[in-house]
Amino acid sequence: MNRAVRLASEPVPESAQSQVSVHRDHASGYHFVAAAPHAVPDLWHEYISGALRAYQRFGVESALEYERVCSGETTALFHAALDASGVVVGGLRAQGPYRRADESHALREWKTPEDTDRIRRMIEARIPAGVVEAKAAWVSEELPHRRELTLALAQMGAMFMDLLDVRFMMATAADNVLELWKTCGGVVDNRVPATPYPDARYRTRLMWWDRQHSHVQDFVFTGGVPVPPRGEDSG
């Protein structure tokens, strides 16, 4: 039996946060498992370990904050992409729904008080309607149909808003992947300037998704997702 299907059929504690769902993307041929880390701990550790290797490859592992997030306690849900052998080849996770703006990692990525205050106010204004943050996206190198997998992973990210029943999602992304995020409903917030995070090679921007915006509904199944930037080509 396919590993993804087996995981979905295994008994878990009866709670919404323990549910495991599986989706097969026909364009790429990969399966996606969506779950809370505690519901599928082995899969979670494969995903977050793969994220660490991916970020280390580009020298940006500090952005992952592995020691802080590896337990899964700060992650509400994650998506893991599995190949036909059941190996995790990509994924991303969601933090939230936030109760306080200071829970957002974005406030540590911008350094000037003016920018951080502006971001804090934006998050606080959205908290009553629900806001989550997408983090730690990665896709393995040299995979068959990697482009299709990357696009499919974004659709899963956009689905965080539905799965967690919130109106808003936020993410920070280097400028070489902004167009991919835009195709699944992400909008760059031009009120916030780019920041050189995690280092001077990158120009990271703040993006928002609005679940009530028709563009999100139109493109939720045909999106794009940022992966760790590629060396000196990003910036």
C-alpha positions as CSV (number, residue, x, y, z in Angstrom):
1,M,0.0,0.0,0.0
2,N,1.2,3.5,-0.8
3,R,2.7,5.1,2.3
4,A,0.6,8.2,2.1
5,V,-2.6,6.2,1.9
6,R,-1.5,4.0,4.7
7,L,-0.8,7.0,6.9
8,A,-4.3,8.3,6.3
9,S,-5.9,5.0,7.2
10,E,-4.0,4.5,10.5
11,P,-6.0,5.2,13.7
12,V,-5.1,8.5,15.4
13,P,-6.6,10.2,18.5
14,E,-10.1,11.6,17.9
15,S,-9.5,15.3,17.4
16,A,-9.5,17.7,14.5
17,Q,-5.8,18.4,15.1
18,S,-5.0,14.7,14.7
19,Q,-6.6,14.2,11.3
20,V,-4.4,13.1,8.5
21,S,-5.4,13.9,4.9
22,V,-3.9,12.8,1.6
23,H,-4.0,14.4,-1.8
24,R,-2.5,13.1,-5.1
25,D,-1.3,15.7,-7.5
26,H,-1.9,14.3,-11.0
27,A,0.3,16.8,-12.8
28,S,3.4,15.8,-10.8
29,G,2.5,12.3,-9.7
30,Y,3.4,13.0,-6.1
31,H,1.3,12.4,-3.0
32,F,0.9,15.0,-0.3
33,V,0.1,14.3,3.4
34,A,-1.3,17.1,5.5
35,A,-1.2,16.6,9.3
36,A,-0.2,18.0,12.6
37,P,3.3,16.9,13.6
38,H,2.2,14.9,16.6
39,A,-0.2,12.8,14.4
40,V,2.6,11.5,12.2
41,P,5.8,12.1,14.1
42,D,8.0,10.0,11.8
43,L,6.9,11.8,8.7
44,W,7.3,15.2,10.5
45,H,10.9,14.4,11.4
46,E,11.7,13.3,7.8
47,Y,10.2,16.6,6.6
48,I,12.0,18.9,9.0
49,S,15.3,17.0,8.6
50,G,14.9,17.4,4.8
51,A,14.3,21.1,5.3
52,L,17.5,21.4,7.3
53,R,19.5,19.7,4.6
54,A,18.0,21.9,1.9
55,Y,18.7,25.1,3.8
56,Q,22.2,24.0,4.7
57,R,22.9,23.5,1.0
58,F,22.4,27.2,0.5
59,G,24.0,28.3,3.7
60,V,20.8,29.7,5.2
61,E,20.0,27.1,7.9
62,S,19.8,29.9,10.5
63,A,16.5,31.0,8.8
64,L,15.0,27.6,9.6
65,E,15.6,27.9,13.4
66,Y,15.8,24.1,13.5
67,E,16.4,23.7,17.2
68,R,13.4,25.8,18.0
69,V,11.0,24.2,15.5
70,C,12.1,20.5,15.3
71,S,9.9,19.3,18.1
72,G,6.8,20.3,16.1
73,E,5.3,22.2,19.0
74,T,5.3,25.5,17.1
75,T,3.7,24.0,13.9
76,A,-0.1,23.7,13.5
77,L,0.0,21.7,10.3
78,F,2.5,20.7,7.7
79,H,2.4,19.3,4.2
80,A,4.9,16.6,3.1
81,A,5.3,15.5,-0.5
82,L,6.1,11.8,-1.0
83,D,7.4,10.1,-4.0
84,A,6.3,6.6,-5.2
85,S,8.6,4.9,-2.7
86,G,7.2,6.9,0.2
87,V,10.3,9.1,0.6
88,V,9.7,12.7,1.7
89,V,10.9,15.0,-1.1
90,G,9.5,18.4,0.0
91,G,7.0,20.2,2.1
92,L,6.2,23.3,4.1
93,R,4.6,24.1,7.5
94,A,2.2,26.6,9.1
95,Q,2.6,28.5,12.3
96,G,-0.5,29.9,14.1
97,P,-3.2,30.8,14.1
98,Y,-1.5,33.7,15.9
99,R,-2.8,35.2,19.1
100,R,-0.1,37.9,19.3
101,A,1.9,39.6,16.6
102,D,5.1,38.8,18.4
103,E,4.6,35.1,17.5
104,S,5.5,35.9,13.9
105,H,9.0,35.2,12.7
106,A,8.7,38.1,10.3
107,L,9.3,40.6,13.1
108,R,12.8,39.2,13.5
109,E,13.6,39.5,9.8
110,W,13.2,43.3,9.5
111,K,15.6,45.4,11.7
112,T,14.3,49.0,11.6
113,P,11.7,49.9,14.2
114,E,9.6,51.6,11.6
115,D,9.3,48.4,9.5
116,T,8.8,46.1,12.5
117,D,6.1,48.4,14.0
118,R,4.3,48.5,10.6
119,I,4.4,44.7,10.3
120,R,3.2,44.3,13.9
121,R,0.2,46.5,13.3
122,M,-0.7,44.6,10.1
123,I,-0.6,41.3,11.9
124,E,-2.6,42.6,14.9
125,A,-5.3,44.0,12.5
126,R,-5.7,40.5,11.0
127,I,-5.7,38.4,14.2
128,P,-9.4,38.6,14.8
129,A,-10.1,37.0,11.4
130,G,-7.3,34.5,11.8
131,V,-3.8,34.6,10.5
132,V,-1.2,31.9,10.0
133,E,2.4,32.0,8.6
134,A,3.8,29.6,6.0
135,K,7.4,28.6,6.7
136,A,10.2,26.2,5.8
137,A,9.3,25.3,2.2
138,W,11.7,23.1,0.3
139,V,11.8,20.7,-2.6
140,S,14.5,18.1,-3.3
141,E,16.9,18.7,-6.2
142,E,16.9,16.7,-9.5
143,L,13.5,15.1,-9.1
144,P,11.3,14.0,-12.0
145,H,8.6,16.6,-12.6
146,R,10.2,19.0,-10.1
147,R,8.6,22.1,-11.6
148,E,5.1,20.5,-11.3
149,L,5.9,19.4,-7.7
150,T,6.9,22.9,-6.8
151,L,3.6,24.3,-8.2
152,A,1.6,21.6,-6.5
153,L,3.3,22.3,-3.2
154,A,2.0,25.9,-3.3
155,Q,-1.5,24.8,-3.7
156,M,-1.1,22.9,-0.5
157,G,0.3,26.0,1.2
158,A,-2.7,28.0,0.1
159,M,-4.9,25.4,1.6
160,F,-3.6,26.1,5.1
161,M,-6.2,28.8,5.3
162,D,-9.0,26.4,4.7
163,L,-7.6,23.6,6.9
164,L,-7.0,26.0,9.8
165,D,-10.1,28.0,9.1
166,V,-8.5,31.4,9.0
167,R,-8.9,34.3,6.6
168,F,-5.3,35.4,6.2
169,M,-1.9,33.8,5.6
170,M,1.5,35.5,5.5
171,A,4.9,34.5,4.4
172,T,8.3,36.1,3.7
173,A,10.1,35.2,0.5
174,A,13.2,36.2,-1.5
175,D,12.4,38.1,-4.6
176,N,13.4,35.3,-7.0
177,V,10.4,33.3,-5.9
178,L,7.8,36.1,-5.6
179,E,6.1,35.3,-8.9
180,L,5.6,31.7,-7.9
181,W,3.8,32.8,-4.7
182,K,1.7,35.3,-6.6
183,T,0.2,32.5,-8.8
184,C,-1.5,31.0,-5.7
185,G,-2.9,34.3,-4.5
186,G,0.0,35.8,-2.6
187,V,0.3,39.6,-2.8
188,V,3.6,41.5,-2.1
189,D,3.1,44.2,0.5
190,N,4.8,47.2,-1.0
191,R,4.4,49.2,2.1
192,V,7.2,47.1,3.6
193,P,10.7,47.4,1.9
194,A,12.8,44.4,1.1
195,T,15.1,43.2,3.8
196,P,18.5,41.5,3.4
197,Y,17.4,38.3,5.2
198,P,18.9,35.8,5.9
199,D,22.0,37.5,4.5
200,A,23.0,40.1,1.9
201,R,22.5,37.8,-1.0
202,Y,18.7,38.1,-0.6
203,R,16.0,40.7,-0.9
204,T,13.2,39.2,1.2
205,R,9.6,40.6,0.9
206,L,6.5,40.3,3.0
207,M,3.4,38.7,1.3
208,W,-0.2,38.2,2.3
209,W,-3.0,35.9,1.2
210,D,-6.7,36.6,1.8
211,R,-9.0,33.6,1.8
212,Q,-12.0,35.8,0.8
213,H,-10.2,37.2,-2.2
214,S,-11.5,35.5,-5.4
215,H,-7.9,35.2,-6.7
216,V,-7.1,32.7,-4.0
217,Q,-10.1,30.6,-4.8
218,D,-9.3,30.7,-8.5
219,F,-5.7,29.6,-8.1
220,V,-5.7,27.4,-5.0
221,F,-5.0,24.3,-7.2
222,T,-2.4,25.9,-9.5
223,G,0.2,27.7,-7.4
224,G,3.9,28.1,-6.8
225,V,6.0,28.0,-3.6
226,P,9.3,29.4,-2.7
227,V,12.2,27.1,-2.2
228,P,15.6,28.0,-0.7
229,P,17.3,30.5,-3.0
230,R,19.9,29.3,-5.4
231,G,23.3,30.7,-4.6
232,E,24.3,33.9,-6.2
233,D,21.4,33.9,-8.7
234,S,19.1,35.1,-5.9
235,G,19.4,38.5,-4.5
